Amino acid sequence: MLIVLEGIDGCGKSTQVSLLVDKLRSIGIDTLKLREPTDSPHGLRLRSILNEEIQAEHDEILDLFVKDRKQHVSEKIAPALNSEKTIVMDRYYYSTMAYQSASGFSMEQIRTDNSFAPVPTLVLILDISAKDGVKRVLKEGNADRFEKEDFLNRVREQYLKLKNEPNVEIIDASLEVQEVHANIWSFVENLMES
Ligand code: TYD
């Protein structure tokens, strides 16, 4: 199984990835936890750009996300799937489709450029409002607050357009952590039974 958790910044994705991985391991399923951007040189450059330590054009950023993913697929994702491991991922190409299309690139083109990447068994998009997302990632009174909220609003709209992609489900992430976890788990359980 290749299970992917997606959503805007502050949706609680990383917490839910950890809870899901722990749950799968507790019932004896050999599970690998992965995230994108990765810790490869491309991923590290991306993190420096995202932290505003260095500057880059949108074109380079898109290119780095795709290169980082190519390496990730060939070095980690494909081998794990071949050895029948279950993978739980914090972000995948749906992030590029949502974030980079919110920065002006064509979503269709991004999809095509990522067609090398295996399609997941299940993609859960953790949906919350941009206002709540910003509340969780930025402190009250942060000067970038409104700009960030506006951008995340656009990213959220792009994510919601992905609901008809294969194996994609939208989950209400405004609920309590354990409630969200239970909803995620019911989708994963269904998958294991089918
Ligand atoms: P992430 O590490 O999930 O954020 P956090 O530091 O909150 O855990 O992702 C870093 C940022 O990169 C996040 O704002 C989303 C963005 N991103 C893209 O824009 N495109 C992509 O393809 C990916 C994987 C991430």
Boltz pocket constraint, residues with backbone or C-beta under 6 A from the ligand:
constraints:
  - pocket:
      binder: B
      contacts: [[A, 9], [A, 10], [A, 14], [A, 36], [A, 37], [A, 50], [A, 65], [A, 90], [A, 91], [A, 92], [A, 93], [A, 95], [A, 96], [A, 97], [A, 99], [A, 100]]
      max_distance: 6.0
